[in-house]
Amino acid sequence: MNITIVGAGNVGLTMASYISLNKKNKVTVYTCKNLFENRELFLNDVENDETKIIKDVTISDNPANSFKKADIIFCTYPAFLRKKFIQENEKYITNKAILCFVPGYGGAEYFCKNLIDKGVIIAGFQRVPYVARSEKKEHEIIANILSKKKKLYIAAIPQKDTKYVSEIVESLLNIPVEPVHEYLAITLAPSNPLLHLSGLYNVFKDYKPGMSYPKQLMFYEEWNDDTSKLLFDYDYELQQICGNLGNFNLKDVVPLPIYYESSTPEAMTKKLKSIEAFKSVKVPLIQTKKGYIPDFNSRMFIEDFPYGICIIKDFALMANIDTPVIDNLLLFYEKLTGHNYFNLEKNTYGKEIDDTGVPGRNGFQFIEQIEKFYRGE
C-alpha cells in the first residue's frame, strides 16, 4: 500500500517507522524536509529493548506527491491544525483514499464534507496506538515506543466501511482492532479533554497573573484525589450526554472508572500515578527569569479546550443536559486566558465559538442531522 503519514511528531514518526518495516508498504511522511537533513531515523521499542534503523521512509513537503497516490493517509496533526490541512489539501486526496485521524477526537470530520461527497472514507482512532516520544539529535532522530496498546478501537464514515478500515489498520500496525459502532464514540472518547483539563484545573485553579512556580512540575505528580473526584464528575456528565443523543449506540464511550479499573477517586489517583508512560508528562510551563509560568500555547490548552470540551458542551446543548462541571472548566479557562467560547449564563455561543470544532458551527444543529452524517446518508 501507499501510505502517507501527516506530521513528524511523536506518533507520526513512530507509525511511519513501524509501518515501513513491512517492505511491501511505501511510506511517505508529509512534513518539512529540513527536519531530516543529515539525520538517520531509528525506531526504538523501549519495552522490548529493541532498536532498528529505518531506511525506507520518504520525506516530502509536496502535497501532490504525498497524497495523490496514497491509499491511506494517517493525519497525526493536532486538532487545531486539521481544518487548515483539510482545506489546503482536499483537492489532492483521491476518491479511493482513506483519511484516518490519529486520534479521532477534535471534530475534524465536520470539515470533511467535500471529501465525503467525493467518496473518501473518513476514519478515526479512539486513542493513539502508542505512548510515543521522539528525540531529535544532531545526526539522528529516534522514535520511541513507550507503551503499545493491546487493542485499538476505530470507526469510519460512512459507518458501513468501519470493518474494512479496521482490517487494514490491524494489518499495518499488528495490533488487534475492534470496530466501533459509532464514529461519535471516537469524537466523544473520554481521553485527553477529560484527563488534561482536570489536571490543568488542579494546578492552575488559584493562578493569578504575575505568579510563578519555582520548578518544572510533572503533570501526574501533581495529581491528587480532588483531581480524580473532578474527573469522575466530568466523566459522569459526559455519560449523561451520551445517554441522551437520540438513536446513537455509544456503549463504546467507556466510562473512565471502568477504563482505568478504578472504582473510586482514590483508586484512580493511585492508578494514574502508577502508569510508567505518564511519568514523563509535564505541566505546561515556560521558564522565565522569575520562575516558571503557564504556557497557554501548549496543546493541553489550545487543543483540549476548543477541540475537546467545547465539542462535548455543544452536544450537551443539543441533548438539553445541564453540565455544571463542564461549565466550571470553561469558565476557569475564560478567566485564565480571556477566551470566550460560550455564554454560559444563557447557554449560547460566545464570541470565539468559530475558533472551535463544535458541530453546531459546521452545519449540524440537530441530532438528526448528526445521525445522517455519521451513517453516510
ROZA-478336 format. One line per field, with one value per residue (C-alpha): residue number from 1; residue in three letters; x, y, z. Coordinates in Angstrom, 1 decimal, padded with zeros to 4 digits, always signed. Example, Ala and Ser with C-alpha at 12.3 -4.5 7.8 and 13.67 -1.06 7.14 Angstrom:
resi = c(1	2)
resn = c(ALA	SER)
east = c(+012.3	+013.7)
north = c(-004.5	-001.1)
up = c(+007.8	+007.1)
//
This chain:
resi = c(1	2	3	4	5	6	7	8	9	10	11	12	13	14	15	16	17	18	19	20	21	22	23	24	25	26	27	28	29	30	31	32	33	34	35	36	37	38	39	40	41	42	43	44	45	46	47	48	49	50	51	52	53	54	55	56	57	58	59	60	61	62	63	64	65	66	67	68	69	70	71	72	73	74	75	76	77	78	79	80	81	82	83	84	85	86	87	88	89	90	91	92	93	94	95	96	97	98	99	100	101	102	103	104	105	106	107	108	109	110	111	112	113	114	115	116	117	118	119	120	121	122	123	124	125	126	127	128	129	130	131	132	133	134	135	136	137	138	139	140	141	142	143	144	145	146	147	148	149	150	151	152	153	154	155	156	157	158	159	160	161	162	163	164	165	166	167	168	169	170	171	172	173	174	175	176	177	178	179	180	181	182	183	184	185	186	187	188	189	190	191	192	193	194	195	196	197	198	199	200	201	202	203	204	205	206	207	208	209	210	211	212	213	214	215	216	217	218	219	220	221	222	223	224	225	226	227	228	229	230	231	232	233	234	235	236	237	238	239	240	241	242	243	244	245	246	247	248	249	250	251	252	253	254	255	256	257	258	259	260	261	262	263	264	265	266	267	268	269	270	271	272	273	274	275	276	277	278	279	280	281	282	283	284	285	286	287	288	289	290	291	292	293	294	295	296	297	298	299	300	301	302	303	304	305	306	307	308	309	310	311	312	313	314	315	316	317	318	319	320	321	322	323	324	325	326	327	328	329	330	331	332	333	334	335	336	337	338	339	340	341	342	343	344	345	346	347	348	349	350	351	352	353	354	355	356	357	358	359	360	361	362	363	364	365	366	367	368	369	370	371	372	373	374	375	376	377)
resn = c(MET	ASN	ILE	THR	ILE	VAL	GLY	ALA	GLY	ASN	VAL	GLY	LEU	THR	MET	ALA	SER	TYR	ILE	SER	LEU	ASN	LYS	LYS	ASN	LYS	VAL	THR	VAL	TYR	THR	CYS	LYS	ASN	LEU	PHE	GLU	ASN	ARG	GLU	LEU	PHE	LEU	ASN	ASP	VAL	GLU	ASN	ASP	GLU	THR	LYS	ILE	ILE	LYS	ASP	VAL	THR	ILE	SER	ASP	ASN	PRO	ALA	ASN	SER	PHE	LYS	LYS	ALA	ASP	ILE	ILE	PHE	CYS	THR	TYR	PRO	ALA	PHE	LEU	ARG	LYS	LYS	PHE	ILE	GLN	GLU	ASN	GLU	LYS	TYR	ILE	THR	ASN	LYS	ALA	ILE	LEU	CYS	PHE	VAL	PRO	GLY	TYR	GLY	GLY	ALA	GLU	TYR	PHE	CYS	LYS	ASN	LEU	ILE	ASP	LYS	GLY	VAL	ILE	ILE	ALA	GLY	PHE	GLN	ARG	VAL	PRO	TYR	VAL	ALA	ARG	SER	GLU	LYS	LYS	GLU	HIS	GLU	ILE	ILE	ALA	ASN	ILE	LEU	SER	LYS	LYS	LYS	LYS	LEU	TYR	ILE	ALA	ALA	ILE	PRO	GLN	LYS	ASP	THR	LYS	TYR	VAL	SER	GLU	ILE	VAL	GLU	SER	LEU	LEU	ASN	ILE	PRO	VAL	GLU	PRO	VAL	HIS	GLU	TYR	LEU	ALA	ILE	THR	LEU	ALA	PRO	SER	ASN	PRO	LEU	LEU	HIS	LEU	SER	GLY	LEU	TYR	ASN	VAL	PHE	LYS	ASP	TYR	LYS	PRO	GLY	MET	SER	TYR	PRO	LYS	GLN	LEU	MET	PHE	TYR	GLU	GLU	TRP	ASN	ASP	ASP	THR	SER	LYS	LEU	LEU	PHE	ASP	TYR	ASP	TYR	GLU	LEU	GLN	GLN	ILE	CYS	GLY	ASN	LEU	GLY	ASN	PHE	ASN	LEU	LYS	ASP	VAL	VAL	PRO	LEU	PRO	ILE	TYR	TYR	GLU	SER	SER	THR	PRO	GLU	ALA	MET	THR	LYS	LYS	LEU	LYS	SER	ILE	GLU	ALA	PHE	LYS	SER	VAL	LYS	VAL	PRO	LEU	ILE	GLN	THR	LYS	LYS	GLY	TYR	ILE	PRO	ASP	PHE	ASN	SER	ARG	MET	PHE	ILE	GLU	ASP	PHE	PRO	TYR	GLY	ILE	CYS	ILE	ILE	LYS	ASP	PHE	ALA	LEU	MET	ALA	ASN	ILE	ASP	THR	PRO	VAL	ILE	ASP	ASN	LEU	LEU	LEU	PHE	TYR	GLU	LYS	LEU	THR	GLY	HIS	ASN	TYR	PHE	ASN	LEU	GLU	LYS	ASN	THR	TYR	GLY	LYS	GLU	ILE	ASP	ASP	THR	GLY	VAL	PRO	GLY	ARG	ASN	GLY	PHE	GLN	PHE	ILE	GLU	GLN	ILE	GLU	LYS	PHE	TYR	ARG	GLY	GLU)
east = c(+000.0	+000.9	+000.7	+001.2	+001.7	+000.9	+003.1	+006.5	+005.7	+005.9	+003.1	+003.7	+007.3	+006.6	+003.8	+005.8	+008.8	+006.8	+004.7	+007.8	+009.3	+007.0	+008.8	+005.5	+004.4	+005.6	+005.6	+005.8	+005.9	+004.4	+006.5	+009.3	+012.2	+014.8	+013.9	+015.7	+018.7	+021.9	+019.9	+019.1	+015.8	+015.6	+012.7	+013.2	+010.8	+011.5	+009.5	+011.3	+014.7	+014.9	+016.2	+016.1	+017.4	+014.7	+015.7	+012.5	+010.6	+010.3	+010.1	+008.1	+006.7	+004.9	+001.2	+000.6	+003.4	+002.3	-001.5	-002.4	-001.2	-002.0	-004.3	-004.5	-003.5	-002.9	-003.2	-001.4	-001.6	-003.1	-006.8	-006.2	-004.2	-006.6	-009.2	-006.4	-004.8	-008.1	-008.9	-005.5	-005.1	-008.5	-008.0	-005.1	-006.8	-008.4	-011.9	-010.3	-008.4	-008.9	-008.2	-007.7	-007.2	-005.0	-006.6	-010.0	-011.5	-011.5	-014.3	-012.1	-014.8	-017.1	-014.6	-014.6	-017.9	-016.3	-014.1	-017.0	-019.1	-016.2	-016.1	-013.2	-013.6	-013.0	-011.8	-010.5	-008.7	-010.4	-006.9	-003.3	-001.7	+001.2	+002.6	+005.4	+008.2	+010.7	+014.2	+015.8	+019.6	+022.3	+022.7	+019.7	+016.0	+014.8	+011.1	+010.4	+007.5	+007.0	+003.7	+001.9	-001.9	-003.2	-006.2	-007.3	-010.8	-011.7	-014.7	-015.4	-017.7	-019.7	-020.4	-020.5	-016.8	-015.7	-014.9	-012.9	-010.8	-010.2	-008.9	-006.4	-005.1	-004.8	-002.6	-000.4	+000.2	-000.1	-002.4	-005.9	-008.5	-012.1	-014.6	-016.6	-020.2	-020.5	-017.9	-019.4	-017.8	-014.5	-015.4	-016.6	-013.9	-013.1	-009.4	-007.2	-010.0	-011.0	-007.6	-005.7	-008.4	-008.9	-005.2	-004.9	-007.7	-005.9	-002.6	-003.9	-007.2	-005.7	-003.3	-003.2	-001.1	+002.3	+002.5	+005.3	+006.4	+009.9	+010.4	+009.0	+006.1	+005.2	+001.6	+000.7	+002.9	+000.6	-002.5	-004.5	-007.8	-009.6	-008.5	-009.8	-013.1	-013.3	-012.5	-015.3	-017.8	-016.8	-016.9	-020.4	-021.7	-020.2	-022.1	-025.3	-024.9	-024.2	-027.3	-029.5	-028.3	-031.1	-030.5	-026.8	-025.3	-022.5	-021.6	-018.0	-017.6	-016.4	-016.5	-013.0	-013.5	-014.1	-011.4	-008.8	-010.3	-010.6	-014.0	-013.1	-011.2	-008.5	-008.0	-007.9	-005.2	-003.1	-003.7	-002.7	+000.4	+001.5	+001.4	+005.0	+004.4	+002.6	+005.5	+007.3	+004.2	+005.0	+002.7	+002.7	+005.1	+007.6	+010.8	+011.4	+013.9	+011.4	+010.4	+008.0	+004.7	+001.8	+002.3	-001.1	+000.1	+000.5	-001.6	-003.3	-004.8	-005.2	-006.4	-008.3	-010.4	-011.7	-011.5	-012.3	-014.6	-016.3	-017.5	-018.8	-020.6	-022.2	-023.6	-024.9	-026.8	-028.3	-029.3	-030.5	-028.3	-027.1	-023.3	-022.1	-018.7	-018.1	-019.3	-017.0	-014.0	-014.9	-015.3	-011.9	-010.3	-012.0	-010.8	-007.3	-006.9	-009.8	-011.0	-014.8	-016.4	-019.9	-022.1	-022.7	-025.5	-027.6	-026.2	-025.5	-022.3	-019.6	-017.7	-014.9	-017.0	-015.8	-012.3	-013.5	-014.5	-018.1	-020.6	-023.1	-020.9	-020.4	-023.9	-025.1	-027.5	-029.8	-029.1	-031.0	-028.5	-025.6	-027.1	-027.4	-023.9	-022.2	-024.2	-023.3	-026.9)
north = c(+000.0	+003.6	+005.2	+008.8	+010.0	+013.6	+015.1	+014.2	+014.4	+011.7	+009.5	+010.3	+009.3	+006.1	+005.0	+005.7	+003.8	+000.8	+000.5	+000.8	-002.3	-004.2	-003.7	-004.1	-000.7	+002.5	+005.1	+008.9	+011.4	+014.7	+017.3	+019.8	+018.2	+020.2	+018.2	+015.1	+016.6	+014.7	+012.7	+009.0	+007.7	+004.9	+003.1	+002.2	-000.2	+000.7	-002.2	-004.8	-003.1	-003.3	-000.6	-000.7	+001.8	+003.0	+003.4	+003.1	+006.3	+009.1	+012.7	+015.2	+018.7	+018.4	+017.7	+016.4	+013.8	+012.9	+012.5	+011.7	+008.1	+007.5	+004.5	+005.6	+008.9	+009.0	+012.5	+013.0	+016.8	+018.3	+019.2	+022.9	+022.3	+019.9	+022.3	+024.2	+020.9	+019.7	+022.9	+023.2	+019.5	+018.1	+018.6	+016.2	+013.4	+010.9	+009.4	+005.9	+007.1	+006.6	+009.7	+008.5	+010.8	+009.7	+010.2	+010.9	+013.3	+017.1	+017.4	+017.1	+015.1	+018.1	+019.8	+016.8	+017.2	+017.8	+014.7	+012.5	+013.7	+012.8	+009.3	+009.5	+007.3	+009.2	+007.2	+007.8	+006.1	+006.4	+006.6	+006.7	+003.3	+004.0	+006.4	+007.7	+010.1	+011.3	+012.6	+014.9	+014.9	+016.3	+013.3	+011.1	+011.1	+008.4	+007.4	+005.7	+003.4	+003.5	+001.7	-000.1	-000.5	-004.1	-003.2	-000.3	+001.0	+002.5	+003.9	+005.2	+007.5	+006.1	+003.6	+000.6	+000.9	+000.6	-003.1	-002.6	+000.2	-001.8	-004.8	-002.6	-000.8	-004.1	-005.5	-002.3	-001.9	-005.6	-004.5	-006.1	-003.6	-003.7	-001.8	+000.9	+001.0	+004.8	+007.4	+009.7	+007.3	+008.4	+012.1	+011.9	+009.5	+010.3	+010.8	+013.9	+016.5	+014.9	+013.9	+017.0	+019.6	+018.0	+018.1	+021.7	+022.8	+021.2	+023.0	+026.4	+027.0	+029.5	+031.1	+034.9	+036.9	+037.6	+034.3	+031.8	+028.3	+027.6	+024.5	+022.4	+020.5	+017.0	+016.5	+013.3	+014.0	+017.0	+014.8	+014.2	+012.7	+016.1	+016.0	+012.4	+013.5	+016.2	+013.7	+011.3	+014.2	+015.4	+011.8	+011.4	+014.4	+013.1	+009.8	+011.7	+013.4	+010.1	+008.6	+011.4	+011.6	+010.1	+006.8	+006.6	+003.5	+004.9	+001.9	+002.3	+005.6	+003.6	+005.5	+006.3	+004.4	+001.3	+002.0	+002.5	-000.2	+002.4	+002.5	+005.3	+008.7	+007.4	+004.3	+006.5	+008.7	+005.6	+004.1	+007.2	+007.8	+004.2	+004.3	+004.4	+006.2	+009.0	+009.8	+011.9	+014.2	+017.8	+020.5	+023.1	+025.7	+028.2	+029.0	+032.8	+034.7	+034.9	+031.2	+029.0	+030.4	+028.8	+028.0	+029.0	+027.9	+024.3	+021.7	+021.0	+024.5	+025.2	+021.7	+020.2	+023.3	+024.4	+021.0	+018.9	+020.2	+022.7	+019.8	+017.9	+021.1	+021.6	+018.1	+018.8	+021.8	+019.6	+017.0	+019.7	+018.4	+020.6	+020.5	+022.4	+020.7	+021.3	+024.9	+025.5	+024.2	+026.5	+029.5	+028.6	+028.8	+032.0	+033.7	+032.3	+033.3	+035.5	+033.1	+033.1	+030.1	+030.0	+032.4	+030.1	+032.1	+031.8	+028.5	+030.2	+030.5	+033.0	+035.4	+032.9	+029.9	+029.8	+029.0	+025.6	+022.3	+022.3	+020.7	+023.5	+025.9	+023.4	+022.9	+020.4	+021.9	+018.9	+015.3	+014.0	+015.8	+014.3	+010.8	+011.1	+012.5	+009.7	+007.0	+008.4	+009.0)
up = c(+000.0	-000.4	+003.0	+003.9	+007.5	+008.0	+010.7	+012.1	+015.8	+018.3	+017.0	+013.3	+013.3	+015.3	+013.0	+009.9	+011.2	+012.2	+009.1	+006.9	+008.4	+006.1	+002.8	+000.8	+002.1	+000.6	+003.4	+003.0	+005.8	+004.9	+006.8	+006.4	+004.6	+006.6	+009.7	+008.3	+006.6	+007.7	+010.2	+010.3	+011.6	+014.3	+015.8	+019.5	+021.2	+024.8	+026.4	+024.3	+024.3	+020.5	+018.2	+014.3	+011.8	+009.4	+005.7	+003.6	+004.5	+002.1	+003.4	+001.4	+001.7	-001.6	-001.2	-004.7	-004.3	-000.8	-001.3	-005.0	-004.8	-001.2	-000.3	+003.3	+005.0	+008.7	+010.0	+013.3	+013.3	+016.5	+016.2	+015.8	+012.5	+010.9	+009.4	+007.5	+006.5	+005.0	+003.2	+001.7	+000.6	-000.1	-003.8	-003.8	-002.0	-004.4	-004.0	-003.4	-000.3	+003.4	+005.6	+009.2	+012.1	+015.0	+017.4	+016.0	+018.6	+017.9	+015.3	+012.2	+010.5	+010.4	+008.0	+005.6	+003.9	+000.5	+000.9	+001.9	-001.0	-003.3	-001.9	+000.6	+003.7	+006.9	+009.9	+013.4	+016.2	+019.7	+021.2	+019.8	+019.2	+021.5	+024.0	+021.8	+022.3	+019.7	+020.2	+017.6	+017.9	+015.6	+013.4	+014.3	+015.1	+017.5	+017.5	+020.9	+021.6	+025.3	+025.6	+022.9	+023.1	+023.4	+021.3	+019.1	+018.5	+015.2	+013.4	+009.9	+007.9	+006.2	+009.0	+006.7	+006.0	+009.6	+009.4	+006.2	+007.7	+010.9	+009.0	+007.1	+010.2	+012.1	+009.2	+009.2	+012.9	+014.1	+016.9	+017.2	+016.1	+017.3	+015.1	+016.9	+016.2	+016.0	+014.9	+017.5	+020.1	+018.7	+018.8	+022.4	+023.7	+027.3	+026.8	+026.8	+027.1	+030.4	+031.8	+030.7	+031.7	+035.1	+035.7	+034.5	+036.8	+039.7	+039.1	+037.9	+039.7	+042.0	+039.5	+039.1	+036.6	+038.0	+039.9	+039.0	+040.1	+041.4	+039.2	+036.3	+037.7	+036.5	+035.5	+037.3	+040.3	+041.0	+040.6	+043.8	+045.0	+044.4	+040.8	+040.5	+042.0	+039.4	+036.7	+037.9	+037.9	+034.5	+033.1	+034.6	+032.7	+029.5	+030.1	+030.7	+027.4	+025.6	+027.1	+025.6	+022.0	+020.0	+018.4	+018.8	+020.4	+022.5	+024.6	+023.3	+025.2	+028.1	+031.5	+032.8	+036.1	+034.0	+031.5	+034.3	+036.5	+039.4	+041.1	+043.5	+043.1	+045.5	+043.3	+040.2	+041.7	+042.5	+039.0	+037.1	+039.2	+038.6	+034.7	+033.7	+030.4	+032.2	+034.5	+031.8	+031.2	+032.2	+033.4	+030.5	+031.8	+030.4	+032.2	+032.8	+034.8	+037.6	+037.5	+035.6	+034.3	+032.4	+028.7	+027.3	+023.9	+025.0	+023.2	+026.5	+026.3	+022.6	+021.7	+024.6	+025.3	+021.8	+020.2	+023.2	+025.9	+023.6	+021.4	+024.5	+025.6	+022.2	+022.3	+025.8	+024.4	+021.6	+024.3	+026.7	+029.5	+032.4	+032.8	+035.9	+035.9	+032.2	+032.6	+035.5	+033.5	+030.6	+033.0	+034.5	+031.1	+030.3	+033.5	+032.9	+029.2	+028.2	+025.6	+025.4	+023.6	+025.3	+027.1	+030.0	+031.7	+028.5	+027.2	+023.9	+021.8	+022.7	+020.6	+019.8	+019.0	+015.4	+016.7	+017.9	+016.3	+017.5	+015.1	+015.6	+013.6	+010.8	+009.7	+012.4	+014.8	+015.4	+016.5	+013.4	+011.1	+013.0	+012.7	+008.9	+008.6	+010.5	+008.8	+005.4	+004.4)
//
